[in-house]
Amino acid sequence: MSRATLPALAWSLLAAMLATGAQAALYKWTDAQGHVVYSDQPPPGNVKTEQLRGAPPPANPNAAKELAQREAEFRKRQDDAAKSETKAGKERSNTAQHADNCTQARGELKRLTETQTPLYRYNESGERQMLDDDARNREREKIGAWLRDNKC
């Protein structure tokens, strides 16, 4: 049983007990041994009894309906909060990934700018080729465009 249904079940049980108690009479008497007895049946014979009143009926006849409605609203707020937290977590993760991608792109752009360091790329056939100045410029332009497009 979930935690959310437990309070609703307790309130329903209490309301049912109060309603049942209001309908049935409750008798109190002392038996021959001196014990106080409570029963919903009157005592046999000529025993002095006291009839106890049950709990008064609920002041609001729609109390059970309103309680169920409040419970449903509470569950909806919990679900909304959980969804909101999940969404915020995804946004934080996406922001961190974006920042990491931007950092890597800036680093690559810096490496391409340093002409003293030879850079190599692998071609379609898997052979290593050194980047010449034209290839470096094309790579710098591609990375620069990516940085602008991704607002880094």
DSSP file (Angstrom, degrees, kcal/mol; ACC not computed):
  #  RESIDUE AA STRUCTURE BP1 BP2  ACC     N-H-->O    O-->H-N    N-H-->O    O-->H-N    TCO  KAPPA ALPHA  PHI   PSI    X-CA   Y-CA   Z-CA
    1    1 A M              0   0    0      0, 0.0     2,-0.1     0, 0.0     5,-0.0   0.000 360.0 360.0 360.0 134.4    0.0    0.0    0.0
    2    2 A S     >  -     0   0    0      1,-0.1     4,-1.1     4,-0.0     3,-0.4  -0.350 360.0-117.7 -80.3 160.4    1.5    3.4   -0.9
    3    3 A R  T  4 S+     0   0    0      1,-0.2     3,-0.2     2,-0.2    -1,-0.1   0.829 112.1  59.7 -64.7 -31.9    2.0    6.2    1.5
    4    4 A A  T  > S+     0   0    0      1,-0.2     4,-0.6     2,-0.2    -1,-0.2   0.839 106.5  45.4 -68.6 -32.5   -0.4    8.4   -0.4
    5    5 A T  H  > S+     0   0    0     -3,-0.4     4,-2.4     1,-0.2    -1,-0.2   0.696  96.6  75.8 -85.3 -18.4   -3.4    6.0    0.0
    6    6 A L  H  X S+     0   0    0     -4,-1.1     4,-2.4     1,-0.2     5,-0.2   0.929  95.8  45.3 -62.2 -48.3   -2.8    5.4    3.7
    7    7 A P  H  > S+     0   0    0      0, 0.0     4,-2.5     0, 0.0     5,-0.2   0.904 113.7  50.4 -62.7 -38.4   -4.2    8.8    4.9
    8    8 A A  H  X S+     0   0    0     -4,-0.6     4,-2.3     1,-0.2    -2,-0.2   0.908 111.1  48.9 -64.7 -40.3   -7.2    8.5    2.7
    9    9 A L  H  X S+     0   0    0     -4,-2.4     4,-2.5     2,-0.2    -1,-0.2   0.908 110.9  50.3 -64.8 -42.4   -7.9    5.0    3.9
   10   10 A A  H  X S+     0   0    0     -4,-2.4     4,-2.4     2,-0.2    -2,-0.2   0.915 111.9  47.4 -63.0 -43.4   -7.6    6.1    7.6
   11   11 A W  H  X S+     0   0    0     -4,-2.5     4,-2.5     2,-0.2    -1,-0.2   0.902 112.1  50.1 -65.6 -39.8  -10.0    9.0    7.0
   12   12 A S  H  X S+     0   0    0     -4,-2.3     4,-2.3    -5,-0.2    -2,-0.2   0.919 111.5  48.3 -64.1 -42.8  -12.5    6.7    5.2
   13   13 A L  H  X S+     0   0    0     -4,-2.5     4,-2.3     2,-0.2    -2,-0.2   0.910 112.1  49.1 -63.9 -43.0  -12.3    4.2    8.1
   14   14 A L  H  X S+     0   0    0     -4,-2.4     4,-2.5     1,-0.2    -2,-0.2   0.913 111.0  49.7 -63.2 -42.9  -12.8    6.9   10.7
   15   15 A A  H  X S+     0   0    0     -4,-2.5     4,-2.3     1,-0.2    -1,-0.2   0.896 111.1  49.6 -63.9 -39.2  -15.8    8.3    8.8
   16   16 A A  H  X S+     0   0    0     -4,-2.3     4,-2.4     2,-0.2    -1,-0.2   0.900 111.2  49.1 -66.1 -40.1  -17.4    4.9    8.5
   17   17 A M  H  X S+     0   0    0     -4,-2.3     4,-2.8     2,-0.2    -2,-0.2   0.912 112.1  48.5 -65.8 -41.4  -16.9    4.2   12.2
   18   18 A L  H  X S+     0   0    0     -4,-2.5     4,-1.8     1,-0.2    -2,-0.2   0.909 112.2  48.6 -65.4 -40.3  -18.4    7.6   13.1
   19   19 A A  H  X S+     0   0    0     -4,-2.3     4,-1.0     2,-0.2    -2,-0.2   0.906 113.9  46.2 -66.2 -40.5  -21.4    6.9   10.8
   20   20 A T  H  X S+     0   0    0     -4,-2.4     4,-1.8     1,-0.2     3,-0.5   0.903 111.9  51.7 -67.4 -41.4  -21.9    3.5   12.3
   21   21 A G  H  < S+     0   0    0     -4,-2.8    -1,-0.2     1,-0.2    -2,-0.2   0.831 105.9  54.7 -65.8 -31.4  -21.6    4.8   15.8
   22   22 A A  H  < S+     0   0    0     -4,-1.8    -1,-0.2     1,-0.2    32,-0.2   0.783 110.3  46.5 -72.7 -25.9  -24.2    7.4   15.2
   23   23 A Q  H  < S+     0   0    0     -4,-1.0     2,-0.3    -3,-0.5    -2,-0.2   0.828 104.2  65.8 -86.6 -33.2  -26.7    4.9   14.1
   24   24 A A  S  < S-     0   0    0     -4,-1.8     2,-0.2     1,-0.0    30,-0.1  -0.661  79.9-124.1 -96.3 146.1  -26.4    2.3   16.8
   25   25 A A        -     0   0    0     -2,-0.3     2,-0.5    15,-0.3    28,-0.1  -0.588  20.0-148.4 -82.3 148.9  -27.2    2.8   20.5
   26   26 A L  E     -A   52   0A   0     26,-1.1    26,-3.6    -2,-0.2     2,-0.3  -0.984  10.6-159.6-122.8 127.5  -24.6    2.1   23.1
   27   27 A Y  E     -AB  51  39A   0     12,-3.7    12,-2.3    -2,-0.5     2,-0.4  -0.828   5.0-166.7-110.6 145.0  -25.5    0.8   26.5
   28   28 A K  E     +AB  50  38A   0     22,-2.1    22,-2.5    -2,-0.3     2,-0.3  -0.998  21.2 146.5-130.4 131.1  -23.4    1.0   29.7
   29   29 A W  E     -AB  49  37A   0      8,-2.1     8,-3.5    -2,-0.4     2,-0.5  -0.966  44.0-113.9-153.5 168.0  -24.2   -1.0   32.9
   30   30 A T  E     - B   0  36A   0     18,-0.5     6,-0.2    -2,-0.3    18,-0.1  -0.936  33.0-143.3-108.3 127.1  -22.5   -2.7   35.8
   31   31 A D    >   -     0   0    0      4,-2.6     3,-1.7    -2,-0.5    -1,-0.0  -0.150  35.0 -87.0 -83.1-177.8  -22.8   -6.4   36.0
   32   32 A A  T 3  S+     0   0    0      1,-0.3    -1,-0.1     2,-0.1    -2,-0.0   0.773 127.4  53.8 -63.3 -28.8  -23.3   -8.6   39.1
   33   33 A Q  T 3  S-     0   0    0      2,-0.1    -1,-0.3     1,-0.0    -3,-0.0   0.467 120.9-105.9 -85.6  -1.4  -19.5   -8.9   39.6
   34   34 A G  S <  S+     0   0    0     -3,-1.7     2,-0.3     1,-0.3    -2,-0.1   0.542  73.1 141.0  90.7   8.3  -19.1   -5.1   39.6
   35   35 A H        -     0   0    0      1,-0.0    -4,-2.6    -5,-0.0     2,-0.5  -0.646  53.7-123.7 -84.1 139.8  -17.5   -4.9   36.1
   36   36 A V  E     -B   30   0A   0     -2,-0.3     2,-0.4    -6,-0.2    -6,-0.2  -0.716  31.1-162.0 -82.2 128.5  -18.6   -2.0   33.8
   37   37 A V  E     -B   29   0A   0     -8,-3.5    -8,-2.1    -2,-0.5     2,-0.4  -0.923  11.3-165.8-117.6 136.5  -20.0   -3.4   30.6
   38   38 A Y  E     +B   28   0A   0     -2,-0.4     2,-0.3   -10,-0.2   -10,-0.2  -0.974  23.4 153.3-117.6 134.6  -20.4   -1.5   27.3
   39   39 A S  E     -B   27   0A   0    -12,-2.3   -12,-3.7    -2,-0.4    -2,-0.0  -0.991  51.8-132.8-156.2 158.5  -22.6   -3.1   24.6
   40   40 A D  S    S+     0   0    0     -2,-0.3   -15,-0.3   -14,-0.2   -12,-0.1   0.457  95.2  72.1 -90.9  -2.0  -24.7   -2.3   21.6
   41   41 A Q  S    S-     0   0    0    -14,-0.1   -14,-0.1     3,-0.0    -2,-0.0  -0.904  92.5-112.1-109.2 139.8  -27.4   -4.7   23.0
   42   42 A P        -     0   0    0      0, 0.0    -2,-0.1     0, 0.0     9,-0.0  -0.370  42.4 -98.7 -67.2 151.8  -29.4   -3.8   26.1
   43   43 A P        -     0   0    0      0, 0.0     4,-0.2     0, 0.0     2,-0.2  -0.345  38.7-105.8 -71.2 152.2  -28.7   -5.9   29.2
   44   44 A P  S    S+     0   0    0      0, 0.0     2,-0.0     0, 0.0    -3,-0.0  -0.499  80.6   2.6 -74.6 146.7  -30.9   -8.8   30.0
   45   45 A G  S    S-     0   0    0     -2,-0.2     2,-1.2     1,-0.1     0, 0.0  -0.278 115.0 -33.4  81.3-164.1  -33.3   -8.4   33.0
   46   46 A N  S    S+     0   0    0      2,-0.0     2,-0.4    -2,-0.0    -1,-0.1  -0.591  79.2 147.8 -96.5  71.2  -33.8   -5.4   35.2
   47   47 A V        -     0   0    0     -2,-1.2     2,-0.5    -4,-0.2   -16,-0.1  -0.880  54.1-113.3-106.3 137.4  -30.4   -3.9   35.3
   48   48 A K        -     0   0    0     -2,-0.4   -18,-0.5   -18,-0.1     2,-0.3  -0.565  45.2-175.2 -70.8 122.0  -30.0   -0.2   35.5
   49   49 A T  E     -A   29   0A   0     -2,-0.5     2,-0.5   -20,-0.1   -20,-0.2  -0.808  23.9-146.9-119.2 159.0  -28.5    1.0   32.2
   50   50 A E  E     -A   28   0A   0    -22,-2.5   -22,-2.1    -2,-0.3     2,-0.6  -0.994  17.3-141.4-123.0 124.0  -27.2    4.2   30.9
   51   51 A Q  E     -A   27   0A   0     -2,-0.5     2,-0.3   -24,-0.2   -24,-0.2  -0.772  18.8-150.7 -89.9 121.5  -27.7    4.8   27.2
   52   52 A L  E     -A   26   0A   0    -26,-3.6   -26,-1.1    -2,-0.6     2,-0.3  -0.661  11.5-124.5 -92.6 144.6  -24.7    6.6   25.7
   53   53 A R        -     0   0    0     -2,-0.3   -31,-0.1   -28,-0.1   -28,-0.1  -0.632  22.8-127.7 -86.0 145.2  -25.0    8.8   22.8
   54   54 A G        -     0   0    0     -2,-0.3   -32,-0.1   -32,-0.2    -1,-0.1  -0.214  45.0 -68.8 -78.3 177.1  -22.8    8.2   19.7
   55   55 A A        -     0   0    0    -37,-0.1    -1,-0.2     1,-0.1     0, 0.0  -0.386  60.6-101.1 -65.5 145.5  -20.7   10.8   18.1
   56   56 A P        -     0   0    0      0, 0.0    -1,-0.1     0, 0.0     3,-0.1  -0.325  46.0 -94.0 -65.8 153.2  -22.6   13.6   16.4
   57   57 A P        -     0   0    0      0, 0.0   -38,-0.0     0, 0.0   -39,-0.0  -0.275  55.8 -81.6 -63.9 155.2  -22.9   13.3   12.6
   58   58 A P        -     0   0    0      0, 0.0     5,-0.0     0, 0.0   -43,-0.0  -0.286  32.4-132.9 -60.4 143.2  -20.3   15.2   10.7
   59   59 A A  S    S+     0   0    0      1,-0.2     3,-0.1    -3,-0.1     0, 0.0   0.817  96.4  53.0 -66.3 -30.1  -21.0   18.8   10.3
   60   60 A N    >   -     0   0    0      1,-0.1     3,-1.6     2,-0.0     4,-0.2  -0.919  66.8-163.3-111.1 112.6  -20.2   18.7    6.6
   61   61 A P  T 3  S+     0   0    0      0, 0.0     3,-0.3     0, 0.0     4,-0.2   0.709  93.6  53.3 -67.9 -16.8  -22.1   16.0    4.6
   62   62 A N  T 3> S+     0   0    0      1,-0.2     4,-2.8     2,-0.1     5,-0.2   0.163  74.4 113.1 -99.5  17.7  -19.6   16.3    1.8
   63   63 A A  H <> S+     0   0    0     -3,-1.6     4,-2.6     1,-0.2     5,-0.2   0.900  76.3  48.3 -59.9 -43.8  -16.6   15.8    4.0
   64   64 A A  H  > S+     0   0    0     -3,-0.3     4,-2.3    -4,-0.2    -1,-0.2   0.906 113.3  47.9 -64.5 -40.4  -15.6   12.5    2.5
   65   65 A K  H  > S+     0   0    0      2,-0.2     4,-2.1     1,-0.2    -2,-0.2   0.919 113.5  47.1 -65.9 -43.3  -15.9   13.9   -1.1
   66   66 A E  H  X S+     0   0    0     -4,-2.8     4,-2.7     2,-0.2    -2,-0.2   0.882 110.8  52.5 -66.1 -37.9  -13.9   17.0   -0.2
   67   67 A L  H  X S+     0   0    0     -4,-2.6     4,-2.5    -5,-0.2    -2,-0.2   0.923 110.0  48.2 -63.4 -43.6  -11.2   14.8    1.6
   68   68 A A  H  X S+     0   0    0     -4,-2.3     4,-2.3     2,-0.2    -2,-0.2   0.889 111.9  50.4 -63.2 -38.6  -10.9   12.7   -1.6
   69   69 A Q  H  X S+     0   0    0     -4,-2.1     4,-2.4     2,-0.2    -2,-0.2   0.920 110.7  48.0 -66.5 -43.2  -10.6   15.8   -3.7
   70   70 A R  H  X S+     0   0    0     -4,-2.7     4,-2.4     1,-0.2    -2,-0.2   0.897 111.2  51.7 -63.2 -39.4   -7.9   17.2   -1.4
   71   71 A E  H  X S+     0   0    0     -4,-2.5     4,-2.4     2,-0.2    -2,-0.2   0.912 110.0  48.5 -62.7 -43.0   -6.1   13.9   -1.6
   72   72 A A  H  X S+     0   0    0     -4,-2.3     4,-2.2     2,-0.2    -2,-0.2   0.899 111.7  49.6 -64.4 -40.8   -6.2   13.9   -5.4
   73   73 A E  H  X S+     0   0    0     -4,-2.4     4,-2.4     2,-0.2    -2,-0.2   0.898 110.2  51.3 -64.2 -39.9   -4.9   17.5   -5.5
   74   74 A F  H  X S+     0   0    0     -4,-2.4     4,-2.3     2,-0.2    -2,-0.2   0.930 110.3  48.2 -62.4 -46.3   -2.1   16.6   -3.2
   75   75 A R  H  X S+     0   0    0     -4,-2.4     4,-2.6     1,-0.2    -1,-0.2   0.889 110.6  52.1 -62.1 -38.8   -1.1   13.6   -5.4
   76   76 A K  H  X S+     0   0    0     -4,-2.2     4,-2.8     2,-0.2    -1,-0.2   0.912 108.7  50.0 -64.5 -41.5   -1.2   15.9   -8.4
   77   77 A R  H  X S+     0   0    0     -4,-2.4     4,-2.4     2,-0.2    -2,-0.2   0.904 111.1  49.7 -62.8 -39.7    1.1   18.4   -6.8
   78   78 A Q  H  X S+     0   0    0     -4,-2.3     4,-2.3     2,-0.2    -2,-0.2   0.927 112.2  47.2 -63.5 -44.3    3.5   15.6   -5.9
   79   79 A D  H  X S+     0   0    0     -4,-2.6     4,-2.5     2,-0.2    -2,-0.2   0.915 112.5  49.6 -63.0 -43.3    3.5   14.3   -9.5
   80   80 A D  H  X S+     0   0    0     -4,-2.8     4,-2.5     1,-0.2    -1,-0.2   0.901 110.9  49.8 -62.7 -41.1    4.0   17.8  -10.8
   81   81 A A  H  X S+     0   0    0     -4,-2.4     4,-2.3     2,-0.2    -1,-0.2   0.902 111.1  49.2 -65.0 -40.7    6.9   18.4   -8.4
   82   82 A A  H  X S+     0   0    0     -4,-2.3     4,-2.2     2,-0.2    -2,-0.2   0.918 112.6  47.5 -65.0 -42.7    8.5   15.1   -9.5
   83   83 A K  H  X S+     0   0    0     -4,-2.5     4,-2.5     1,-0.2    -2,-0.2   0.905 111.5  51.1 -63.8 -40.8    8.1   15.9  -13.2
   84   84 A S  H  X S+     0   0    0     -4,-2.5     4,-2.6     1,-0.2    -2,-0.2   0.902 110.2  48.8 -63.5 -41.5    9.5   19.4  -12.6
   85   85 A E  H  X S+     0   0    0     -4,-2.3     4,-2.3     2,-0.2    -1,-0.2   0.896 111.1  50.2 -65.8 -40.0   12.6   18.0  -10.8
   86   86 A T  H  X S+     0   0    0     -4,-2.2     4,-2.2     2,-0.2    -2,-0.2   0.925 112.0  47.9 -63.0 -44.3   13.2   15.5  -13.5
   87   87 A K  H  X S+     0   0    0     -4,-2.5     4,-2.4     1,-0.2    -2,-0.2   0.914 111.5  49.8 -63.0 -43.3   13.0   18.2  -16.2
   88   88 A A  H  X S+     0   0    0     -4,-2.6     4,-2.4     1,-0.2    -1,-0.2   0.886 109.4  52.5 -63.9 -37.9   15.3   20.5  -14.2
   89   89 A G  H  X S+     0   0    0     -4,-2.3     4,-2.2     2,-0.2    -1,-0.2   0.905 109.7  48.3 -63.8 -41.4   17.8   17.6  -13.8
   90   90 A K  H  X S+     0   0    0     -4,-2.2     4,-2.8     2,-0.2    -2,-0.2   0.907 111.2  50.7 -64.7 -41.1   17.7   17.0  -17.6
   91   91 A E  H  X S+     0   0    0     -4,-2.4     4,-2.5     2,-0.2    -2,-0.2   0.905 110.2  49.3 -63.7 -41.0   18.3   20.7  -18.2
   92   92 A R  H  X S+     0   0    0     -4,-2.4     4,-2.4     2,-0.2    -1,-0.2   0.914 112.6  48.3 -63.3 -41.6   21.2   20.8  -15.8
   93   93 A S  H  X S+     0   0    0     -4,-2.2     4,-2.4     2,-0.2    -2,-0.2   0.919 112.4  48.1 -64.3 -44.3   22.7   17.7  -17.5
   94   94 A N  H  X S+     0   0    0     -4,-2.8     4,-2.5     2,-0.2    -2,-0.2   0.887 111.4  50.7 -64.0 -39.3   22.2   19.3  -21.0
   95   95 A T  H  X S+     0   0    0     -4,-2.5     4,-2.4     2,-0.2    -1,-0.2   0.913 111.2  47.9 -64.9 -42.8   23.8   22.6  -19.8
   96   96 A A  H  X S+     0   0    0     -4,-2.4     4,-2.2     2,-0.2    -2,-0.2   0.908 112.8  48.6 -65.1 -41.3   26.8   20.7  -18.4
   97   97 A Q  H  X S+     0   0    0     -4,-2.4     4,-2.6     2,-0.2    -2,-0.2   0.900 111.0  50.9 -64.6 -41.0   27.2   18.7  -21.7
   98   98 A H  H  X S+     0   0    0     -4,-2.5     4,-2.4     2,-0.2    -2,-0.2   0.923 110.1  49.2 -62.3 -44.6   26.9   21.9  -23.7
   99   99 A A  H  X S+     0   0    0     -4,-2.4     4,-2.2     1,-0.2    -1,-0.2   0.900 111.5  49.8 -62.6 -40.8   29.6   23.6  -21.7
  100  100 A D  H  X S+     0   0    0     -4,-2.2     4,-2.4     2,-0.2    -2,-0.2   0.919 110.6  49.5 -64.5 -43.8   31.9   20.6  -22.0
  101  101 A N  H  X S+     0   0    0     -4,-2.6     4,-2.4     1,-0.2    -2,-0.2   0.906 110.8  50.2 -61.0 -41.8   31.4   20.5  -25.8
  102  102 A C  H  X S+     0   0    0     -4,-2.4     4,-2.5     2,-0.2    -1,-0.2   0.910 109.7  50.8 -63.7 -42.0   32.2   24.2  -26.0
  103  103 A T  H  X S+     0   0    0     -4,-2.2     4,-2.2     1,-0.2    -2,-0.2   0.918 111.5  47.7 -61.9 -44.1   35.4   23.8  -24.0
  104  104 A Q  H  X S+     0   0    0     -4,-2.4     4,-2.4     1,-0.2    -1,-0.2   0.906 111.6  50.2 -64.6 -40.7   36.5   20.9  -26.2
  105  105 A A  H  X S+     0   0    0     -4,-2.4     4,-2.5     2,-0.2    -2,-0.2   0.911 110.2  49.7 -65.3 -41.5   35.8   22.9  -29.4
  106  106 A R  H  X S+     0   0    0     -4,-2.5     4,-2.3     2,-0.2    -1,-0.2   0.903 110.7  51.0 -63.5 -39.7   37.7   26.0  -28.1
  107  107 A G  H  X S+     0   0    0     -4,-2.2     4,-2.3     2,-0.2    -2,-0.2   0.919 110.8  47.7 -62.6 -43.3   40.6   23.7  -27.3
  108  108 A E  H  X S+     0   0    0     -4,-2.4     4,-2.3     1,-0.2    -2,-0.2   0.898 110.3  52.7 -64.1 -40.4   40.6   22.2  -30.7
  109  109 A L  H  X S+     0   0    0     -4,-2.5     4,-1.4     1,-0.2    -1,-0.2   0.900 109.3  49.5 -62.0 -40.0   40.4   25.7  -32.2
  110  110 A K  H  X S+     0   0    0     -4,-2.3     4,-1.4     2,-0.2    -2,-0.2   0.909 109.6  51.0 -65.8 -42.0   43.4   26.7  -30.2
  111  111 A R  H  < S+     0   0    0     -4,-2.3    -2,-0.2     1,-0.2    -1,-0.2   0.898 109.4  51.1 -61.9 -39.1   45.4   23.6  -31.4
  112  112 A L  H  < S+     0   0    0     -4,-2.3    -1,-0.2     1,-0.2    -2,-0.2   0.801 106.7  55.0 -68.2 -27.5   44.5   24.5  -35.0
  113  113 A T  H  < S+     0   0    0     -4,-1.4     2,-1.1    -5,-0.2    -1,-0.2   0.811  87.8  83.9 -75.7 -30.3   45.8   28.0  -34.5
  114  114 A E    ><  -     0   0    0     -4,-1.4     3,-0.7    -3,-0.2    -1,-0.1  -0.628  58.5-177.6 -78.1 101.4   49.2   26.9  -33.3
  115  115 A T  T 3  S+     0   0    0     -2,-1.1    -1,-0.2     1,-0.2     4,-0.1   0.662  71.8  69.6 -78.4 -15.8   51.0   26.3  -36.6
  116  116 A Q  T 3  S+     0   0    0     -3,-0.1    -1,-0.2     2,-0.1    -2,-0.1   0.792  87.6  74.8 -72.2 -25.5   54.2   25.1  -35.0
  117  117 A T  S <  S-     0   0    0     -3,-0.7     2,-0.2    -6,-0.2    -1,-0.0  -0.768  84.3-132.3 -91.0 122.1   52.6   21.9  -33.8
  118  118 A P        -     0   0    0      0, 0.0     2,-0.4     0, 0.0    14,-0.1  -0.532  22.3-158.9 -73.0 137.4   51.9   19.4  -36.6
  119  119 A L        -     0   0    0     12,-0.4    12,-3.1    -2,-0.2     2,-0.3  -0.920   3.5-159.9-118.6 144.9   48.4   18.0  -36.6
  120  120 A Y  E     -C  130   0B   0     -2,-0.4     2,-0.3    10,-0.3    10,-0.2  -0.917   7.7-175.0-124.4 149.2   47.3   14.7  -38.2
  121  121 A R  E     -C  129   0B   0      8,-2.7     8,-3.3    -2,-0.3     2,-0.4  -0.932  27.2-118.1-132.9 157.9   44.0   13.4  -39.3
  122  122 A Y  E     -C  128   0B   0     -2,-0.3     6,-0.2     6,-0.2     2,-0.0  -0.844  27.8-143.3 -98.9 135.8   43.0   10.0  -40.7
  123  123 A N    >   -     0   0    0      4,-2.6     3,-1.7    -2,-0.4    -1,-0.0  -0.150  38.1 -81.4 -86.5-173.1   41.6    9.9  -44.2
  124  124 A E  T 3  S+     0   0    0      1,-0.3    -1,-0.1     2,-0.1    -2,-0.0   0.794 129.9  50.9 -62.4 -30.8   38.8    7.6  -45.5
  125  125 A S  T 3  S-     0   0    0      2,-0.1    -1,-0.3     1,-0.0    -3,-0.0   0.387 121.0-105.6 -90.9   5.2   41.2    4.7  -46.1
  126  126 A G  S <  S+     0   0    0     -3,-1.7     2,-0.3     1,-0.3    -2,-0.1   0.596  73.2 140.5  86.4  11.4   42.6    5.0  -42.5
  127  127 A E        -     0   0    0      1,-0.0    -4,-2.6     0, 0.0     2,-0.4  -0.675  54.2-118.4 -90.3 143.7   45.9    6.5  -43.4
  128  128 A R  E     -C  122   0B   0     -2,-0.3     2,-0.4    -6,-0.2    -6,-0.2  -0.653  34.4-177.0 -82.4 130.4   47.4    9.3  -41.3
  129  129 A Q  E     -C  121   0B   0     -8,-3.3    -8,-2.7    -2,-0.4     2,-0.3  -0.987  25.1-123.4-130.9 140.5   47.8   12.6  -43.1
  130  130 A M  E     -C  120   0B   0     -2,-0.4     2,-0.4   -10,-0.2   -10,-0.3  -0.604  30.8-117.9 -79.9 139.9   49.3   15.8  -41.8
  131  131 A L        -     0   0    0    -12,-3.1   -12,-0.4    -2,-0.3     2,-0.1  -0.638  27.5-154.0 -79.1 128.6   47.1   18.9  -42.0
  132  132 A D     >  -     0   0    0     -2,-0.4     4,-2.4   -14,-0.1     5,-0.2  -0.325  37.5 -88.6 -88.9-178.4   48.4   21.7  -44.2
  133  133 A D  H  > S+     0   0    0      1,-0.2     4,-2.4     2,-0.2     5,-0.2   0.875 127.2  51.2 -62.9 -38.8   47.5   25.3  -43.8
  134  134 A D  H  > S+     0   0    0      2,-0.2     4,-2.4     1,-0.2    -1,-0.2   0.920 111.1  47.7 -64.6 -43.3   44.4   25.1  -46.0
  135  135 A A  H  > S+     0   0    0      2,-0.2     4,-2.4     1,-0.2    -2,-0.2   0.895 111.4  51.2 -65.0 -39.7   43.1   22.1  -44.1
  136  136 A R  H  X S+     0   0    0     -4,-2.4     4,-2.9     2,-0.2    -2,-0.2   0.919 110.1  49.5 -61.6 -43.6   43.8   23.9  -40.8
  137  137 A N  H  X S+     0   0    0     -4,-2.4     4,-2.5     2,-0.2    -2,-0.2   0.910 110.7  49.4 -63.8 -42.0   41.9   27.0  -42.0
  138  138 A R  H  X S+     0   0    0     -4,-2.4     4,-2.4     2,-0.2    -1,-0.2   0.924 112.9  47.5 -62.4 -43.5   38.9   24.8  -43.1
  139  139 A E  H  X S+     0   0    0     -4,-2.4     4,-2.7     2,-0.2     5,-0.2   0.913 111.3  51.0 -63.3 -42.6   38.8   23.1  -39.7
  140  140 A R  H  X S+     0   0    0     -4,-2.9     4,-2.8     1,-0.2    -2,-0.2   0.907 110.6  49.1 -61.8 -40.8   39.1   26.4  -37.9
  141  141 A E  H  X S+     0   0    0     -4,-2.5     4,-2.5     2,-0.2    -2,-0.2   0.917 111.8  48.6 -64.5 -42.9   36.2   27.8  -40.0
  142  142 A K  H  X S+     0   0    0     -4,-2.4     4,-2.2     2,-0.2    -2,-0.2   0.930 115.3  43.8 -62.5 -45.3   34.0   24.7  -39.2
  143  143 A I  H  X S+     0   0    0     -4,-2.7     4,-2.7     2,-0.2    -2,-0.2   0.899 112.9  52.2 -69.1 -39.3   34.8   24.9  -35.5
  144  144 A G  H  X S+     0   0    0     -4,-2.8     4,-2.2    -5,-0.2    -1,-0.2   0.914 110.4  48.3 -61.3 -42.1   34.2   28.6  -35.4
  145  145 A A  H  X S+     0   0    0     -4,-2.5     4,-3.0     2,-0.2    -2,-0.2   0.904 111.1  50.7 -64.7 -40.7   30.9   28.2  -37.1
  146  146 A W  H  X S+     0   0    0     -4,-2.2     4,-2.2     1,-0.2    -2,-0.2   0.921 109.6  50.6 -62.3 -43.1   29.9   25.5  -34.7
  147  147 A L  H  <>S+     0   0    0     -4,-2.7     5,-2.5     2,-0.2    -1,-0.2   0.907 113.7  44.9 -61.4 -42.1   30.9   27.7  -31.7
  148  148 A R  H ><5S+     0   0    0     -4,-2.2     3,-1.4     3,-0.2    -2,-0.2   0.940 113.2  49.8 -66.9 -46.1   28.7   30.6  -33.1
  149  149 A D  H 3<5S+     0   0    0     -4,-3.0    -2,-0.2     1,-0.3    -1,-0.2   0.847 115.2  43.7 -61.9 -34.0   25.8   28.3  -33.9
  150  150 A N  T 3<5S-     0   0    0     -4,-2.2    -1,-0.3    -5,-0.2    -2,-0.2   0.275 109.6-122.8 -97.6  10.9   25.9   26.8  -30.4
  151  151 A K  T < 5       0   0    0     -3,-1.4    -3,-0.2     1,-0.1    -4,-0.1   0.903 360.0 360.0  51.0  52.5   26.4   30.1  -28.7
  152  152 A C      <       0   0    0     -5,-2.5    -4,-0.1    -6,-0.1    -1,-0.1   0.425 360.0 360.0 -92.0 360.0   29.6   29.2  -26.9
